[in-house]
C-alpha cells in the first residue's frame, strides 16, 4: 500500500466515549446528579483539548519535516495526537509518526506521559505489538515514530458486516497471546477495543495476523504514581468495574475488556450498551452479563461459561488469559469440525444485520 491508501492508524488517546453522545462525566458533574452510584464520585476530568477535534486544523502537511522524517500524508487524528505517514529523508525508511497535540499538554498530561508508550512497547516486547523505534520533540510537542502497518482495525472490518466465527476466534487467540506477554511483563493495556486491534493485510512472520495498538494509557504495575489515576483511561464500552471505581488495576481489567471484544466479534454486539454514558457505567458496575446463548444458541458450553466469567464484577473471579486462550482454541477446533453449521450461522447473522438496516426504511 502507498502512504495515501493505508488504513488510518488510531492515535494514542485518553479515549473516553467516542461512540456515545455524552462523554464521561467529570467529578463535578457526578456530584451534581443523583446517580445512586457512589463508586463514581472519585473521578477527575481528563486533559481536554481547547478546541474540538473537527475544528482543529492540521499542523503538518506533505513535504514538511519533523527531525529526519518527511511528512507524506495524515493517517488519522485523535483527541491526544495525530498520526502521519512519514519517510526518513536519509535512507528512505517508511514509518508512522504520532505527534501530540499542543493543546492537551499541561500539568496532568506531560510530554513524558505521552512518550511513555515507547517504554511500554519495549517492555512488552512481543511481535503482536507495534514497534516504536524513535522519539523526539517538534516545536515543544513530543512525537513517536512507529512501524507503518498495512491493513485495517477490527472496527473498520466489522463495518462491512459480521466476521466468520472461526476467523474471530483466531484473532481473539492472538490477542490473548499479546495480553499474556504484557501481563507477564507487568503491564495492563487498559484500553482494549475494536479500534486498537489491527488486522494486517498480509500475515507477518509466523503467520500472525494482528497487532495490538495504543499502549499510551497502559498501566505499569510497578510504576507509582499512575499518571492516569482518577481517570477512566479507556473507552467506556469496555471498561471494567474496577476502572470505574478507581481501584488498583491488575490483568483482570484486560480480561473484562477482552470479554466485551469477544461479545462483539462472536455475538455481534457488546454485552452492555446505553445511549447515555452514566447508564452504561452503572451497567458495568451492577448489571449481570447477558447469556451468550441468547445470540448464539449453538455456542460451545465451555465458551459460554468462560465469556460470562470474564465479565464477573469481582476481578479475582475472572479467568486468566492463558486459560481463556485454551478455551478459545478448543472452540475453534469444535467449530472447524462443523464448517456447514458455522457458515449457516454467519448467514443468519448477516441477514439479521441487513434486516436491522432496512427496518427504518419501512
C-alpha positions in Angstrom: 0.0 0.0 0.0 1.1 3.6 -0.6 1.2 6.3 2.0 -2.1 7.6 0.9 -4.1 4.4 0.9 -3.1 3.0 4.3 -5.9 2.3 6.7 -5.9 5.1 9.4 -3.9 4.3 12.5 -5.6 5.3 15.7 -3.6 8.0 17.6 -2.8 7.4 21.3 -5.7 9.0 23.1 -7.2 9.1 26.5 -10.4 7.8 24.8 -13.5 8.0 26.9 -16.7 7.7 24.9 -16.2 8.3 21.2 -19.3 6.4 20.2 -21.7 7.8 22.8 -23.5 11.2 22.7 -22.3 12.0 26.2 -18.7 11.9 27.3 -17.6 10.6 30.6 -18.7 12.8 33.5 -16.3 14.9 35.5 -16.2 14.8 39.2 -18.3 18.0 39.4 -20.9 16.7 37.1 -21.2 13.5 39.1 -21.6 15.4 42.3 -24.5 17.4 40.7 -26.5 14.4 39.7 -28.4 11.8 41.6 -26.7 8.7 40.2 -27.2 6.4 43.1 -23.6 5.2 42.3 -21.1 6.4 45.0 -18.4 4.4 43.1 -18.2 7.3 40.6 -17.6 10.3 42.9 -13.8 10.0 42.8 -13.4 10.7 39.1 -11.4 13.7 37.8 -11.5 15.3 34.4 -9.1 14.0 31.7 -7.0 16.5 29.9 -9.3 18.4 27.5 -8.3 19.8 24.1 -9.0 23.5 23.9 -10.8 23.1 20.6 -12.8 20.2 19.2 -11.3 17.6 17.0 -13.3 18.8 14.0 -12.2 22.3 14.5 -8.5 21.6 14.9 -6.6 22.3 11.8 -3.9 20.0 10.5 -0.5 21.3 11.6 1.7 19.2 9.3 1.4 18.8 5.6 3.1 16.7 2.9 6.6 17.8 2.4 7.1 19.2 6.0 9.9 17.9 8.0 9.9 16.6 11.6 13.5 15.9 12.5 14.8 13.4 10.0 11.3 12.5 8.8 9.4 13.9 5.8 5.6 14.0 6.1 3.8 12.1 3.3 0.2 12.2 4.5 -2.0 12.4 7.6 -3.3 8.9 8.5 -5.5 9.7 11.4 -6.3 12.2 14.2 -7.5 11.6 17.8 -8.1 13.6 20.9 -4.4 13.5 22.0 -2.5 13.4 18.8 -2.3 12.9 15.0 -0.6 10.2 13.1 1.3 10.8 9.8 2.8 8.6 7.2 6.5 9.6 7.0 9.7 8.7 5.2 13.2 9.1 6.5 14.9 11.7 4.3 18.3 9.9 4.5 17.7 6.2 3.8 14.0 6.1 2.8 12.5 4.1 5.6 8.8 4.3 5.7 7.1 4.7 9.1 4.2 6.3 11.0 4.8 9.4 13.2 2.4 10.1 16.1 2.6 13.8 17.1 0.9 15.0 20.4 -1.5 18.0 20.1 -0.1 21.1 21.8 -3.5 21.8 23.3 -3.5 18.7 25.6 -0.1 19.2 27.2 -0.1 20.5 30.7 0.4 19.5 34.4 -1.9 16.4 34.2 -0.6 15.3 30.7 3.0 16.0 30.1 5.4 15.1 27.2 6.8 12.4 29.4 3.3 10.9 29.8 2.9 10.9 26.0 6.3 9.3 25.4 5.9 6.5 28.0 4.2 4.4 25.2 7.7 3.8 23.8 8.9 2.4 27.1 5.8 0.2 27.5 6.0 -1.2 24.0 9.6 -2.3 24.5 8.9 -3.7 28.0 6.2 -6.0 26.5 8.5 -6.9 23.5 6.1 -9.1 21.5 5.6 -9.5 17.7 1.9 -8.7 18.2 2.8 -5.2 19.5 3.5 -2.4 17.0 7.2 -1.3 17.3 8.2 2.2 18.4 11.8 3.0 17.4 12.3 6.7 17.8 11.0 9.6 19.9 11.6 13.3 19.7 10.2 16.8 20.1 8.8 19.1 17.4 8.2 22.7 18.4 7.7 21.7 22.0 5.4 18.8 21.1 6.5 15.1 21.7 6.3 12.5 19.0 6.8 8.8 18.5 8.0 7.1 15.3 6.4 3.6 14.8 6.3 0.9 12.2 3.8 1.7 9.5 1.1 -1.1 9.2 -0.9 -2.1 6.1 -4.4 -3.3 6.9 -7.4 -2.1 9.0 -8.7 -2.1 12.5 -11.3 -4.5 13.7 -13.7 -1.6 14.0 -13.3 -0.9 10.3 -13.5 -4.5 9.4 -16.8 -5.0 11.2 -18.4 -2.1 9.4 -18.6 -4.3 6.4 -20.5 -7.0 8.3 -20.1 -9.9 10.7 -16.8 -11.8 10.7 -16.8 -15.6 10.4 -16.6 -17.0 13.9 -13.6 -19.2 13.1 -11.7 -16.1 12.0 -12.9 -14.2 15.1 -11.6 -16.9 17.3 -8.2 -16.8 15.6 -8.0 -13.1 16.3 -9.0 -13.5 19.9 -6.4 -16.2 20.4 -3.7 -13.9 19.1 -4.9 -11.0 21.3 -4.7 -13.4 24.3 -1.1 -14.2 23.3 -0.2 -10.5 23.3 -2.0 -9.8 26.6 -0.3 -12.8 28.2 3.1 -11.3 27.3 2.1 -7.9 28.6 0.8 -9.3 31.9 4.0 -11.3 32.3 5.9 -8.1 31.9 3.8 -6.3 34.5 1.7 -4.2 32.0 -2.1 -3.9 31.8 -3.2 -2.5 28.4 -6.2 -0.7 29.9 -7.8 0.3 26.5 -8.5 -2.9 24.6 -11.2 -2.2 22.0 -12.0 -2.9 18.3 -10.1 0.1 17.1 -7.0 -0.9 18.9 -6.7 -4.3 17.3 -5.2 -4.0 13.9 -5.7 -6.8 11.3 -2.7 -7.0 8.9 -3.3 -7.0 5.2 -0.8 -9.9 4.9 0.3 -12.3 7.6 3.5 -11.3 9.4 6.3 -13.7 10.5 4.9 -16.9 12.0 1.5 -16.3 10.3 0.5 -13.6 12.8 -2.4 -11.5 11.5 -3.0 -8.9 14.3 -1.2 -6.2 16.2 -2.4 -4.7 19.5 -2.1 -0.9 19.3 -2.2 2.2 21.5 -0.2 1.4 24.7 -0.1 5.0 25.8 -2.6 4.7 28.6 -1.4 1.2 29.8 -0.8 0.6 33.5 2.7 -0.4 34.5 2.1 -2.3 37.7 5.3 -1.3 39.4 5.0 2.3 38.4 4.0 4.8 41.1 2.2 7.1 40.8 -0.1 6.0 38.0 -0.3 9.1 35.6 -3.9 8.1 34.8 -5.0 7.8 38.3 -8.5 9.2 38.9 -9.4 9.0 35.2 -11.1 6.2 33.3 -8.2 5.7 30.9 -10.1 3.7 28.4 -13.3 3.6 26.4 -16.5 3.1 28.5 -18.0 0.4 26.3 -15.1 -1.8 27.5 -14.0 -0.6 31.0 -14.0 -3.0 33.9 -15.9 -2.1 37.1 -12.6 -1.5 39.0 -11.6 1.1 36.4 -14.7 3.0 37.1 -14.3 2.7 40.8 -10.7 3.9 40.7 -9.4 0.7 42.3 -5.8 -0.6 41.8 -5.8 -2.5 38.5 -4.3 -5.9 37.6 -4.5 -8.0 34.5 -8.2 -8.9 35.2 -9.2 -5.5 33.9 -7.9 -6.5 30.4 -9.8 -9.8 30.7 -13.1 -7.9 31.2 -12.4 -5.7 28.1 -11.5 -8.8 26.2 -14.9 -10.3 27.0 -16.6 -7.2 25.6 -14.4 -7.6 22.4 -15.4 -11.3 22.2 -19.1 -10.5 22.5 -18.8 -8.0 19.6 -16.8 -10.5 17.4 -18.7 -13.7 18.2 -22.2 -12.5 19.1 -22.5 -9.3 17.1 -22.9 -6.8 19.9 -21.3 -5.7 23.2 -22.7 -7.2 26.5 -23.8 -3.7 27.7 -25.0 -0.7 25.8 -26.8 2.5 26.6 -27.4 5.9 24.9 -26.1 7.8 28.0 -22.7 7.1 29.4 -23.9 7.3 33.0 -26.3 4.4 32.4 -23.5 2.4 30.7 -21.2 3.0 33.7 -23.9 1.7 36.0 -24.4 -1.4 33.9 -20.7 -2.2 34.1 -20.9 -1.8 37.9 -24.1 -3.7 38.6 -25.9 -5.4 35.6 -25.4 -9.2 35.1 -23.9 -10.2 31.8 -26.4 -11.4 29.1 -26.2 -15.1 28.3 -24.2 -15.7 25.1 -26.6 -18.4 24.0 -29.2 -15.7 23.5 -27.4 -14.6 20.4 -25.5 -17.9 19.6 -27.7 -20.8 20.6 -25.1 -23.4 19.4 -22.2 -21.8 21.3 -19.9 -24.4 22.9 -21.0 -24.5 26.5 -17.4 -24.1 27.8 -17.0 -20.9 25.8 -20.3 -19.5 27.0 -19.4 -20.1 30.7 -16.0 -18.6 30.1 -17.3 -15.4 28.4 -19.7 -14.7 31.3 -16.9 -15.5 33.9 -14.7 -12.9 32.1 -17.4 -10.3 32.9 -17.6 -11.1 36.6 -17.8 -7.9 38.7 -15.1 -9.3 41.0 -11.6 -9.2 39.3 -10.4 -12.2 41.2 -13.2 -14.4 39.8 -12.2 -13.8 36.2 -10.1 -16.5 34.4 -6.5 -15.6 33.4 -5.8 -15.1 29.7 -3.8 -18.4 29.4 -7.0 -20.3 30.4 -9.1 -18.2 28.1 -6.7 -18.9 25.2 -7.1 -22.7 25.7 -10.9 -22.4 25.7 -10.8 -20.3 22.5 -8.6 -22.9 20.9 -11.0 -25.7 21.8 -13.9 -23.7 20.5 -12.1 -23.1 17.2 -11.4 -26.8 16.8 -15.1 -27.6 17.5 -16.3 -25.0 15.0 -13.8 -26.3 12.4 -15.3 -29.8 12.8 -18.7 -28.5 11.7 -18.0 -25.9 9.0 -21.5 -26.1 7.5 -23.1 -25.1 10.8 -20.6 -22.2 11.1 -21.5 -21.0 7.6 -25.2 -21.2 8.2 -24.8 -19.2 11.5 -22.8 -16.5 9.7 -25.6 -16.2 7.0 -28.2 -15.8 9.7 -26.1 -13.1 11.4 -25.7 -11.2 8.1 -29.5 -11.5 7.4 -30.2 -10.1 10.9 -27.9 -7.1 10.2 -29.4 -6.4 6.8 -33.0 -6.5 8.2 -32.0 -4.2 11.0 -30.6 -1.7 8.5 -33.8 -2.0 6.3 -36.2 -1.5 9.2 -36.1 2.3 9.3 -37.0 2.4 5.6 -40.3 0.6 6.2 
